[in-house]
Amino acid sequence: MTISNKRLKYIETLSPDLNYTDIPSPVGELTLIACDKKLHMILWDNERQTEAAEKALMHFSKHLNNPIFQKTQQQLNEYFTGKRKFFDLDLALHGTAFQKKSWHALQQIPFGKTISYGEQAAILGDKNKARAVGMANGLNPISIIIPCHRVIGANGKLTGFAGGCDKKAYLLQLESRFQTLTTP
């Protein structure tokens, strides 16, 4: 099972009382999944266009006016225009203790900076767990907000990303362009 399939399998574990909506972005249409107060997941357009995603989303209600959707879209728009470097959203993270620890470490990587999987593993206390870190990052349910795109291979190359390496490159270039600005 590929990482993307595992991310889609994750949707099936979510409560059926969640809502979803689709929003446009410079990296394609994003599908937000949330309850009234917390964001649970962001799906990339390439994931959304699968039969598995369509089947999983049938359990949720499409809802356009959910306050967390509006707040997420506003903050993503600010991010894509260089006006936001940090997100202030309530997130619902479901995963193992190691995954949550990995995702928390992702949130500590400064805007416009990158680290390797090995460096992230060392931050987590074991430089030999780079592969486990890569798997945890690949299952990150809230890409962009939890910036797994800031982690690259030890050789400096872009590696695995749920949205595709082209979108990872776009996000890194965007952050590089806006890195010196002081914003929220």
C-alpha positions as CSV (number, residue, x, y, z in Angstrom):
1,M,0.0,0.0,0.0
2,T,1.5,3.4,-1.0
3,I,1.7,6.3,1.4
4,S,-1.1,8.1,-0.5
5,N,-3.3,5.0,-0.2
6,K,-2.6,5.0,3.5
7,R,-3.6,8.6,3.8
8,L,-6.8,7.8,2.0
9,K,-7.3,4.8,4.3
10,Y,-7.0,7.3,7.2
11,I,-10.1,9.1,6.1
12,E,-12.1,5.9,6.8
13,T,-11.1,6.1,10.4
14,L,-12.6,9.6,10.9
15,S,-15.9,10.2,12.4
16,P,-18.8,10.3,9.9
17,D,-20.1,13.6,11.5
18,L,-17.3,15.5,9.8
19,N,-17.8,18.0,7.0
20,Y,-15.7,18.7,3.9
21,T,-15.3,21.4,1.3
22,D,-13.2,22.0,-1.7
23,I,-11.2,25.2,-2.0
24,P,-9.0,26.6,-4.9
25,S,-5.3,27.2,-4.4
26,P,-2.2,27.9,-6.5
27,V,-1.3,24.2,-6.0
28,G,-4.7,22.9,-7.2
29,E,-8.0,22.3,-5.5
30,L,-7.6,21.2,-1.9
31,T,-10.3,19.3,0.1
32,L,-10.6,20.3,3.7
33,I,-12.1,17.8,6.2
34,A,-13.2,19.2,9.6
35,C,-15.6,19.2,12.5
36,D,-17.0,22.6,13.6
37,K,-13.9,23.6,15.4
38,K,-10.9,21.6,14.2
39,L,-9.3,20.8,10.9
40,H,-8.7,17.0,10.5
41,M,-7.2,16.7,7.0
42,I,-6.3,18.3,3.7
43,L,-6.5,16.2,0.6
44,W,-4.5,17.1,-2.5
45,D,-6.3,17.2,-5.9
46,N,-4.4,14.0,-7.0
47,E,-5.7,12.2,-4.0
48,R,-9.2,13.6,-4.3
49,Q,-9.5,12.3,-7.9
50,T,-9.4,8.7,-6.7
51,E,-12.2,6.3,-6.3
52,A,-11.1,5.6,-2.7
53,A,-11.3,9.3,-1.8
54,E,-14.8,9.7,-3.4
55,K,-16.0,6.6,-1.5
56,A,-14.6,7.9,1.8
57,L,-16.0,11.4,1.4
58,M,-19.5,10.0,0.9
59,H,-19.6,9.5,4.7
60,F,-19.2,13.2,5.3
61,S,-21.5,16.2,4.5
62,K,-20.3,18.9,2.1
63,H,-20.5,22.1,4.0
64,L,-19.4,25.5,2.7
65,N,-19.9,27.8,5.7
66,N,-18.1,25.9,8.4
67,P,-16.1,28.5,10.4
68,I,-12.9,26.4,10.4
69,F,-13.1,26.1,6.6
70,Q,-13.4,29.9,6.3
71,K,-10.5,30.4,8.7
72,T,-8.3,27.8,7.0
73,Q,-9.0,29.2,3.5
74,Q,-8.2,32.7,4.7
75,Q,-4.9,31.7,6.3
76,L,-3.9,29.6,3.2
77,N,-4.7,32.6,1.0
78,E,-2.4,34.7,3.2
79,Y,0.3,32.0,3.1
80,F,0.1,31.8,-0.7
81,T,0.5,35.6,-1.1
82,G,3.4,35.8,1.4
83,K,1.4,37.5,4.2
84,R,1.5,34.5,6.6
85,K,4.4,32.4,7.8
86,F,2.6,30.7,10.7
87,F,-0.8,29.1,10.9
88,D,-3.1,29.6,13.8
89,L,-5.7,26.8,13.4
90,D,-7.1,24.2,15.7
91,L,-6.0,20.8,14.4
92,A,-7.3,17.4,15.3
93,L,-4.4,15.0,14.9
94,H,-5.0,11.3,15.0
95,G,-1.9,9.0,14.8
96,T,0.6,7.1,16.8
97,A,2.7,8.8,19.5
98,F,5.7,8.7,17.1
99,Q,3.7,10.2,14.3
100,K,2.4,13.1,16.4
101,K,5.9,13.7,17.7
102,S,7.1,13.8,14.1
103,W,4.3,16.2,13.0
104,H,5.1,18.5,16.0
105,A,8.7,18.6,14.9
106,L,7.6,19.6,11.4
107,Q,5.8,22.6,12.9
108,Q,9.1,23.8,14.4
109,I,10.9,24.1,11.0
110,P,11.2,27.8,10.2
111,F,9.4,29.2,7.2
112,G,11.6,29.0,4.2
113,K,14.1,26.5,5.7
114,T,14.6,22.9,5.0
115,I,16.0,20.0,6.9
116,S,16.7,16.3,5.9
117,Y,14.8,13.3,7.2
118,G,17.9,12.4,9.2
119,E,18.1,15.8,10.8
120,Q,14.4,15.5,11.8
121,A,15.1,12.0,13.2
122,A,18.0,13.5,15.2
123,I,15.7,16.2,16.6
124,L,13.4,13.4,17.7
125,G,16.2,11.7,19.5
126,D,17.4,9.0,17.1
127,K,19.3,9.9,13.9
128,N,18.8,6.3,12.7
129,K,15.0,6.7,12.4
130,A,15.1,8.7,9.2
131,R,13.0,6.1,7.4
132,A,10.4,6.1,10.2
133,V,10.3,9.9,10.1
134,G,9.8,9.7,6.3
135,M,6.8,7.3,6.8
136,A,5.3,9.5,9.5
137,N,5.7,12.6,7.4
138,G,4.1,10.8,4.5
139,L,1.0,10.2,6.6
140,N,0.8,13.8,7.8
141,P,-2.9,14.5,7.4
142,I,-2.6,18.3,7.2
143,S,0.0,19.2,4.6
144,I,1.0,22.8,4.2
145,I,-0.3,23.7,7.7
146,I,2.0,21.0,9.1
147,P,4.9,21.7,6.7
148,C,6.2,18.3,5.7
149,H,7.3,19.9,2.4
150,R,10.2,21.4,4.3
151,V,11.9,18.0,4.7
152,I,14.1,16.9,1.9
153,G,16.5,14.1,1.2
154,A,20.0,14.1,2.7
155,N,21.4,14.8,-0.8
156,G,19.2,17.9,-1.1
157,K,16.7,16.3,-3.5
158,L,13.0,16.5,-3.2
159,T,11.5,13.2,-2.2
160,G,8.0,11.8,-1.6
161,F,5.1,14.2,-1.0
162,A,1.4,13.4,-1.1
163,G,0.7,16.3,-3.4
164,G,3.6,15.4,-5.7
165,C,7.1,16.7,-5.8
166,D,6.1,19.5,-8.2
167,K,3.9,20.9,-5.5
168,K,6.6,20.4,-2.9
169,A,9.0,22.4,-5.1
170,Y,6.3,25.1,-5.6
171,L,5.8,25.5,-1.8
172,L,9.6,25.7,-1.1
173,Q,10.0,28.3,-3.9
174,L,7.1,30.3,-2.6
175,E,8.6,30.3,0.9
176,S,12.0,31.2,-0.4
177,R,10.6,34.2,-2.2
178,F,8.7,35.5,0.8
179,Q,11.2,34.4,3.5
180,T,12.4,37.9,4.5
181,L,9.0,39.4,4.9
182,T,7.7,39.9,8.5
183,T,4.1,38.7,8.8
184,P,1.8,36.9,11.2
